[in-house]
């Protein structure tokens, strides 16, 4: 059986350290059948005919009934990809990335994170993150309905540029921060170009400014990854929503005509590119440079951090060392101030790394790398604006000897997360330093997430940081994973309630 498992194996009872993270709910016994929704939208964007009825079902069903109705569609043959597509598109059509690319819009941003959790989890749990996201969408839909009643409208076809002109029209619109022009140009872009060409165009703009604390880069990375699963035929509305998000600058003058702090590093980093040698990808690893980046992140400016990175590349240090600095430095900030800013430093680093890996062209990749370095001091400043940072640094995680071996060490660490995160960090690091398996800890942490995740940030953070464990060099990997406990859910945290709601819905 594949990683996604059979539809019959939704939830089986399993434990992590005595914590029940699933239960046999009898999901498909005695459920009413749901006929295909045949009502049509009178206006607004519509989706591919195979997924539109499922989107309408998600939109129109009351929250208290949705899980049961979707389970019935799965029983009737709806595939994982169709449910995932409908979940994403329902968010796209009903929730706008304004006034910020965050808050209620997390119902869209979190879809890929839930998919990654599902994919990496055990077969019997593979639907649980997706059902959590379905329920979460309903709260976001209600929030948008109460705030604005917004729905994505059909594109203005008279303004869609030809295949010959769509690229230039798109670039002009994005450079000028022109929302209406960008919307039509995006439709032309998706219709005329291949998927990877469209991605490259968007990658030029997703990391150019710091507004919404990294959510613009996160949106491109997550939307692109989800489209690889659900199919490019759904791309046009997704990319239109993305263009709308990337042009968000609420309450400010037009950035094209201003010199605003959020935009400055992208322009300044452009000037550093000439110093990077042609053989930059062949550079050596140097942990000392990572430490230089930590110093810039702790007390320097975005320009200081980018200068350290550019000088290192110029001197023959490879990009992996810089990414080590970005990831571990972001983990240190989270440790110094657990909370919303620190966790977004890590989720943004994850997105920037994905854009770096997927982008074509050395100059764009180099610019994204420098921008990732520049972002870390900006996160630090935002954290300081919220309160004091602790004095603890990455090398100050208390030393500890593993008090248990193997699986029991993981059990103890997961329990400590709920009461004393520093003690949990010490235990995770001791376990890994003693030769313990990081993969086993990652798998166990995901299982706890399935039972304890209550917020979009729980899923976004866990999917990002547990993935990035494998993107960090072995020299820094153990310390990086130890910092993850400052936002991971622990086995002592309260259950999300989803399992009980599911039990009640399917009893």
C-alpha positions as CSV (number, residue, x, y, z in Angstrom):
1,X,0.0,0.0,0.0
2,X,1.4,3.5,-0.9
3,X,2.1,6.3,1.5
4,X,-1.3,7.7,1.1
5,X,-3.0,4.5,1.9
6,X,-6.4,3.2,1.2
7,X,-9.6,5.2,1.9
8,X,-10.7,2.5,4.3
9,X,-7.6,3.1,6.5
10,X,-8.4,6.6,7.7
11,X,-7.6,6.3,11.4
12,X,-6.4,3.4,13.3
13,X,-5.5,3.5,16.9
14,X,-1.8,4.3,17.5
15,X,0.3,5.9,20.2
16,X,3.4,8.0,20.8
17,X,4.6,7.5,24.3
18,X,1.2,6.4,25.5
19,X,-0.5,9.3,23.7
20,X,-3.4,8.1,21.5
21,X,-3.1,9.9,18.2
22,X,-5.7,8.1,16.3
23,X,-8.8,6.0,16.8
24,X,-10.9,3.6,14.7
25,X,-13.9,5.7,13.9
26,X,-15.7,3.4,11.6
27,X,-15.5,6.1,9.0
28,X,-17.5,4.6,6.2
29,X,-20.1,2.6,8.0
30,X,-23.7,3.8,7.5
31,X,-23.0,7.1,6.0
32,X,-25.6,8.8,3.8
33,X,-24.7,9.3,0.1
34,X,-24.4,12.8,-1.2
35,X,-25.5,13.6,-4.7
36,X,-23.3,15.8,-6.9
37,X,-24.0,19.5,-6.4
38,X,-25.7,20.8,-9.5
39,X,-26.1,24.4,-8.5
40,X,-24.0,26.8,-10.6
41,X,-22.5,30.1,-9.6
42,X,-24.3,33.0,-11.1
43,X,-21.1,35.1,-11.3
44,X,-17.4,34.8,-10.3
45,X,-14.7,32.4,-11.3
46,X,-15.5,28.8,-11.8
47,X,-13.2,25.8,-11.8
48,X,-12.6,22.7,-13.8
49,X,-15.8,20.7,-14.2
50,X,-14.4,17.7,-12.4
51,X,-13.7,19.6,-9.2
52,X,-16.3,22.4,-9.2
53,X,-19.1,20.3,-7.6
54,X,-16.7,19.3,-4.8
55,X,-15.7,22.9,-4.3
56,X,-19.3,23.9,-4.1
57,X,-20.0,21.2,-1.6
58,X,-17.2,22.5,0.7
59,X,-18.4,26.1,0.3
60,X,-22.1,25.4,0.9
61,X,-22.0,22.7,3.6
62,X,-22.3,23.9,7.2
63,X,-19.1,23.4,9.2
64,X,-20.6,20.9,11.5
65,X,-21.6,18.6,8.6
66,X,-18.6,19.0,6.3
67,X,-16.4,16.2,7.4
68,X,-19.2,13.6,7.0
69,X,-20.1,15.0,3.6
70,X,-16.6,14.8,2.3
71,X,-16.1,11.4,3.8
72,X,-19.1,10.3,1.8
73,X,-17.6,11.7,-1.4
74,X,-14.4,9.8,-0.8
75,X,-16.4,6.7,-0.3
76,X,-18.1,7.4,-3.6
77,X,-14.8,7.6,-5.4
78,X,-13.4,11.1,-4.9
79,X,-9.6,10.9,-5.0
80,X,-7.1,12.5,-2.6
81,X,-6.0,14.8,-5.4
82,X,-9.6,16.0,-6.0
83,X,-10.2,16.7,-2.3
84,X,-6.9,18.5,-2.1
85,X,-7.7,20.6,-5.2
86,X,-11.2,21.4,-4.0
87,X,-9.8,22.5,-0.6
88,X,-7.3,24.8,-2.1
89,X,-9.7,26.3,-4.7
90,X,-12.4,26.9,-2.1
91,X,-10.0,29.0,-0.2
92,X,-8.8,30.8,-3.4
93,X,-12.4,31.7,-4.3
94,X,-13.7,32.7,-0.9
95,X,-10.8,34.3,1.0
96,X,-8.7,37.2,-0.2
97,X,-5.0,37.9,0.8
98,X,-6.0,41.3,2.1
99,X,-5.4,43.3,4.2
100,X,-2.5,41.0,4.9
101,X,-1.2,37.8,3.4
102,X,-1.9,35.9,6.6
103,X,-4.5,35.7,9.3
104,X,-7.7,34.3,7.7
105,X,-5.7,33.6,4.5
106,X,-3.9,30.8,6.3
107,X,-6.7,28.5,5.1
108,X,-4.9,28.7,1.7
109,X,-1.3,29.0,2.9
110,X,-1.7,25.9,5.1
111,X,-2.9,23.5,2.4
112,X,0.5,22.4,1.2
113,X,1.7,22.1,4.8
114,X,-1.2,19.7,5.6
115,X,-0.5,17.8,2.4
116,X,3.2,17.4,3.4
117,X,2.1,16.2,6.8
118,X,-0.3,13.7,5.2
119,X,2.3,12.5,2.8
120,X,5.0,12.0,5.4
121,X,2.7,10.5,8.0
122,X,1.7,6.9,8.4
123,X,-0.9,5.4,6.0
124,X,-3.6,5.2,8.6
125,X,-3.4,8.9,9.4
126,X,-3.1,10.3,5.9
127,X,-6.6,12.0,5.9
128,X,-6.3,13.6,9.3
129,X,-4.4,16.8,8.3
130,X,-6.6,17.3,5.2
131,X,-9.8,17.0,7.3
132,X,-8.4,19.4,9.8
133,X,-7.7,21.9,6.9
134,X,-11.3,21.4,5.6
135,X,-12.7,22.3,9.0
136,X,-10.3,25.3,9.3
137,X,-11.4,26.6,5.9
138,X,-15.0,27.0,7.2
139,X,-13.9,29.3,10.0
140,X,-11.9,31.4,7.5
141,X,-14.8,31.5,5.0
142,X,-17.1,32.7,7.8
143,X,-14.6,35.4,8.8
144,X,-14.3,36.7,5.2
145,X,-18.0,36.6,4.7
146,X,-18.6,38.7,7.9
147,X,-15.7,41.1,7.0
148,X,-16.3,41.8,3.3
149,X,-18.3,39.1,1.5
150,X,-15.5,39.0,-1.0
151,X,-15.4,36.3,-3.7
152,X,-12.9,36.0,-6.6
153,X,-14.5,37.3,-9.8
154,X,-13.9,36.1,-13.3
155,X,-11.0,37.7,-15.1
156,X,-11.7,40.7,-17.4
157,X,-11.2,38.8,-20.7
158,X,-11.0,42.1,-22.7
159,X,-7.8,43.0,-20.8
160,X,-6.0,39.6,-21.1
161,X,-2.9,40.2,-23.2
162,X,-1.9,38.0,-26.2
163,X,0.7,35.3,-25.9
164,X,3.2,37.6,-27.6
165,X,2.8,40.4,-25.0
166,X,1.8,38.6,-21.8
167,X,5.3,38.4,-20.2
168,X,6.1,42.0,-20.7
169,X,2.6,43.0,-19.5
170,X,3.0,40.9,-16.4
171,X,6.4,42.4,-15.6
172,X,5.2,45.9,-16.2
173,X,2.3,45.3,-13.9
174,X,4.3,43.8,-11.1
175,X,7.0,46.4,-11.3
176,X,4.3,49.1,-11.2
177,X,2.3,47.4,-8.5
178,X,-0.8,47.6,-10.8
179,X,-3.3,45.1,-9.4
180,X,-5.9,45.2,-12.3
181,X,-3.2,44.9,-15.0
182,X,-1.5,42.1,-13.1
183,X,-4.7,40.1,-12.8
184,X,-5.3,40.1,-16.6
185,X,-1.6,39.6,-17.4
186,X,-1.5,36.6,-15.0
187,X,-4.3,34.9,-16.9
188,X,-2.5,35.5,-20.2
189,X,0.7,34.2,-18.7
190,X,-0.8,30.9,-17.5
191,X,-2.6,30.3,-20.8
192,X,0.5,31.0,-22.9
193,X,3.5,29.6,-21.0
194,X,4.5,26.3,-19.5
195,X,4.3,25.8,-15.8
196,X,7.9,26.2,-15.1
197,X,8.1,29.4,-17.1
198,X,5.2,30.8,-15.1
199,X,7.0,29.9,-11.9
200,X,10.1,31.7,-12.9
201,X,8.2,34.9,-13.6
202,X,6.6,34.8,-10.2
203,X,9.8,34.0,-8.5
204,X,11.1,37.4,-9.5
205,X,8.6,39.1,-7.2
206,X,7.7,36.7,-4.4
207,X,10.8,37.5,-2.3
208,X,11.3,41.1,-3.2
209,X,9.7,42.7,-0.1
210,X,9.3,41.9,3.6
211,X,5.6,42.8,3.9
212,X,3.5,40.2,5.7
213,X,6.6,38.7,7.4
214,X,7.5,36.3,4.6
215,X,4.0,35.1,3.6
216,X,4.4,36.2,0.0
217,X,7.4,33.8,-0.5
218,X,5.5,31.2,1.5
219,X,2.4,31.5,-0.7
220,X,4.4,31.0,-4.0
221,X,6.3,28.0,-2.6
222,X,3.2,26.4,-1.2
223,X,0.9,27.2,-4.1
224,X,3.4,25.9,-6.6
225,X,4.0,22.7,-4.7
226,X,0.3,22.0,-4.3
227,X,-0.3,22.6,-8.0
228,X,2.3,19.8,-8.7
229,X,-0.1,17.4,-6.9
230,X,-3.5,18.6,-8.1
231,X,-2.6,19.5,-11.7
232,X,-1.7,22.6,-13.7
233,X,-5.2,22.8,-15.1
234,X,-6.1,24.5,-11.8
235,X,-3.3,27.1,-12.1
236,X,-5.1,30.2,-13.4
237,X,-7.2,31.1,-10.4
238,X,-4.4,30.1,-8.0
239,X,-1.8,32.3,-9.8
240,X,-4.3,35.2,-10.0
241,X,-4.8,35.0,-6.3
242,X,-1.0,34.9,-5.9
243,X,-0.4,38.0,-8.0
244,X,-3.0,39.8,-5.9
245,X,-1.1,38.7,-2.8
246,X,2.3,39.7,-4.1
247,X,1.0,43.3,-4.8
248,X,-0.3,43.8,-1.3
249,X,1.1,47.0,0.3
250,X,-1.9,48.1,2.4
251,X,-1.7,51.6,3.8
252,X,1.5,52.6,2.0
253,X,2.3,54.7,-1.0
254,X,3.1,52.9,-4.3
255,X,6.4,51.0,-3.7
256,X,7.4,51.6,-7.3
257,X,7.5,55.3,-6.5
258,X,8.9,55.1,-2.9
259,X,11.9,54.0,-0.9
260,X,10.3,51.9,1.8
261,X,12.2,49.7,4.3
262,X,10.4,46.6,3.2
263,X,11.7,46.9,-0.3
264,X,15.2,48.2,0.3
265,X,17.2,45.0,0.8
266,X,16.1,43.5,-2.6
267,X,17.4,46.6,-4.4
268,X,20.6,46.8,-2.3
269,X,21.3,43.1,-2.9
270,X,21.1,43.5,-6.6
271,X,24.3,45.5,-6.4
272,X,26.1,42.7,-4.6
273,X,25.6,40.2,-7.3
274,X,28.6,41.4,-9.4
275,X,30.9,40.2,-6.6
276,X,29.8,36.6,-6.8
277,X,32.1,34.4,-8.8
278,X,31.0,32.2,-11.7
279,X,32.0,29.1,-9.8
280,X,29.9,30.0,-6.7
281,X,28.1,26.7,-6.5
282,X,31.5,24.9,-6.1
283,X,32.4,26.7,-2.9
284,X,33.6,25.0,0.3
285,X,31.7,24.7,3.5
286,X,32.9,26.8,6.4
287,X,31.1,26.7,9.8
288,X,32.9,29.9,10.8
289,X,31.0,31.8,8.2
290,X,27.7,30.5,9.6
291,X,28.7,32.0,12.9
292,X,29.5,35.3,11.2
293,X,26.0,35.3,9.9
294,X,24.6,34.6,13.4
295,X,26.4,37.7,14.7
296,X,24.9,39.8,11.9
297,X,21.5,38.4,12.6
298,X,21.8,39.2,16.3
299,X,22.9,42.8,16.0
300,X,23.4,43.9,12.4
301,X,21.2,45.3,9.7
302,X,19.8,43.5,6.6
303,X,22.7,45.1,4.7
304,X,25.2,43.7,7.2
305,X,23.9,40.2,6.8
306,X,23.9,40.4,3.0
307,X,27.4,41.8,3.0
308,X,28.7,38.8,5.1
309,X,27.0,36.4,2.6
310,X,28.3,38.2,-0.5
311,X,31.9,38.3,1.0
312,X,31.7,34.6,1.8
313,X,30.6,33.7,-1.7
314,X,33.3,36.0,-3.2
315,X,35.9,34.2,-1.0
316,X,35.0,30.8,-2.1
317,X,32.4,29.7,0.4
318,X,29.5,27.7,-1.0
319,X,25.8,28.4,-0.6
320,X,25.2,25.5,1.8
321,X,27.1,27.3,4.5
322,X,24.9,30.4,4.1
323,X,21.7,28.3,4.2
324,X,23.0,26.7,7.4
325,X,23.4,30.2,8.8
326,X,19.9,31.2,7.7
327,X,18.1,28.1,9.1
328,X,20.0,27.8,12.4
329,X,20.0,31.6,12.9
330,X,16.2,31.5,12.5
331,X,16.0,28.6,15.0
332,X,18.0,30.6,17.5
333,X,15.6,33.6,17.2
334,X,12.6,31.3,17.9
335,X,14.5,30.0,20.9
336,X,15.1,33.5,22.2
337,X,11.5,34.6,21.7
338,X,9.0,31.7,21.1
339,X,6.0,33.0,19.2
340,X,4.6,34.3,16.0
341,X,7.7,36.2,14.7
342,X,10.2,33.5,15.4
343,X,8.1,30.7,13.9
344,X,7.7,32.8,10.7
345,X,11.4,33.3,10.5
346,X,11.6,29.5,10.0
347,X,8.6,29.0,7.7
348,X,10.0,31.9,5.6
349,X,13.4,30.3,5.4
350,X,11.8,27.1,4.3
351,X,9.9,28.9,1.5
352,X,13.0,30.9,0.4
353,X,15.0,27.8,0.2
354,X,12.4,26.2,-2.0
355,X,12.3,29.2,-4.3
356,X,16.1,29.1,-4.4
357,X,16.1,25.4,-5.4
358,X,13.3,25.8,-8.0
359,X,14.4,29.0,-9.6
360,X,16.4,29.1,-12.9
361,X,19.3,31.5,-13.6
362,X,22.2,32.1,-11.3
363,X,21.4,35.8,-10.7
364,X,17.9,35.1,-9.5
365,X,19.0,32.3,-7.2
366,X,21.8,34.4,-5.8
367,X,19.5,37.3,-5.1
368,X,17.0,35.0,-3.3
369,X,19.9,33.6,-1.2
370,X,21.1,37.1,-0.2
371,X,17.5,38.1,0.5
372,X,17.1,35.2,2.9
373,X,20.1,36.4,4.8
374,X,18.7,40.0,4.8
375,X,15.3,38.8,6.2
376,X,16.7,37.3,9.4
377,X,17.7,40.7,11.0
378,X,14.3,42.0,9.9
379,X,12.6,39.2,11.8
380,X,14.9,40.0,14.8
381,X,13.8,43.7,14.8
382,X,10.1,42.7,14.6
383,X,10.7,40.4,17.5
384,X,12.3,43.2,19.5
385,X,9.3,45.4,18.7
386,X,7.2,42.8,20.5
387,X,9.3,42.4,23.6
388,X,12.7,41.4,25.0
389,X,14.8,38.6,23.6
390,X,16.3,36.1,26.0
391,X,20.1,36.0,26.2
392,X,20.3,32.3,25.3
393,X,22.2,31.6,22.1
394,X,22.5,28.5,19.9
395,X,25.5,27.2,21.8
396,X,23.8,27.7,25.1
397,X,21.3,24.9,25.0
398,X,22.1,23.2,28.3
399,X,24.2,20.1,28.1
400,X,22.5,16.9,29.1
401,X,23.1,13.3,29.0
402,X,20.4,11.1,27.5
403,X,18.4,9.8,30.5
404,X,16.9,7.1,28.3
405,X,17.7,5.3,25.2
406,X,16.0,4.9,21.8
407,X,12.3,5.5,21.6
408,X,12.0,6.3,25.3
409,X,14.3,9.4,24.7
410,X,11.9,10.6,22.1
411,X,8.9,10.0,24.4
412,X,10.6,12.0,27.2
413,X,11.5,14.9,24.9
414,X,8.0,15.1,23.4
415,X,6.5,15.2,27.0
416,X,8.9,17.9,28.1
417,X,7.8,20.2,25.1
418,X,4.5,20.7,26.9
419,X,6.1,21.8,30.2
420,X,9.8,22.9,29.7
421,X,10.9,23.6,26.2
422,X,14.5,24.3,27.1
423,X,14.7,20.9,28.9
424,X,13.1,19.3,25.8
425,X,15.7,21.0,23.6
426,X,18.5,19.7,25.7
427,X,17.1,16.2,25.6
428,X,16.6,16.3,21.8
429,X,20.2,17.4,21.3
430,X,21.6,14.9,23.7
431,X,19.6,12.1,22.0
432,X,20.9,13.1,18.6
433,X,24.5,13.7,19.8
434,X,24.5,10.1,21.2
435,X,23.6,8.8,17.8
436,X,19.9,8.8,18.0
437,X,17.8,9.0,14.8
438,X,16.6,12.4,13.8
439,X,14.2,10.7,11.4
440,X,12.6,8.8,14.2
441,X,12.1,12.1,16.2
442,X,10.7,13.8,13.1
443,X,8.2,11.0,12.5
444,X,7.1,11.0,16.2
445,X,6.7,14.8,16.2
446,X,4.4,14.5,13.2
447,X,2.3,11.9,14.9
448,X,1.8,14.2,17.9
449,X,0.9,17.0,15.6
450,X,-1.9,15.0,14.1
451,X,-3.5,14.7,17.5
452,X,-2.5,18.1,19.0
453,X,-2.4,20.6,16.1
454,X,-4.9,23.3,16.7
455,X,-3.7,26.2,14.6
456,X,-2.6,26.8,11.0
457,X,0.8,27.7,12.4
458,X,1.2,24.3,14.1
459,X,1.0,22.7,10.7
460,X,2.9,25.3,8.7
461,X,5.8,25.3,11.3
462,X,6.0,21.5,11.7
463,X,6.0,20.8,8.0
464,X,8.7,23.5,7.4
465,X,11.1,22.7,10.2
466,X,10.8,19.0,10.0
467,X,11.5,19.2,6.3
468,X,14.4,21.5,6.7
469,X,16.1,19.2,9.2
470,X,17.3,17.4,6.0
471,X,18.4,20.7,4.4
472,X,20.8,21.6,7.2
473,X,24.4,20.3,7.1
474,X,25.2,17.5,9.6
475,X,27.5,19.9,11.5
476,X,24.4,22.0,12.5
477,X,21.6,19.5,12.1
478,X,21.3,18.4,15.8
479,X,21.2,22.0,17.1
480,X,18.7,23.0,14.5
481,X,16.3,20.2,15.4
482,X,16.7,21.0,19.0
483,X,15.4,24.5,18.4
484,X,12.3,23.2,16.7
485,X,10.8,22.2,20.1
486,X,10.1,25.9,20.8
487,X,7.0,25.7,18.7
488,X,6.3,22.0,18.1
489,X,3.3,20.5,19.9
490,X,4.1,18.2,22.8
491,X,2.4,15.1,23.9
492,X,1.0,16.9,27.0
493,X,-0.7,19.6,24.9
494,X,-4.5,19.2,24.7
495,X,-6.0,17.3,21.8
496,X,-7.2,19.3,18.9
497,X,-10.7,17.9,19.2
498,X,-10.7,16.8,15.5
499,X,-10.7,13.1,16.4
500,X,-13.6,13.5,18.7
501,X,-15.5,15.6,16.2
502,X,-14.8,13.0,13.6
503,X,-16.0,10.3,15.9
504,X,-19.3,12.1,16.5
505,X,-19.7,12.9,12.8
506,X,-19.2,9.3,11.7
507,X,-20.8,7.3,14.6
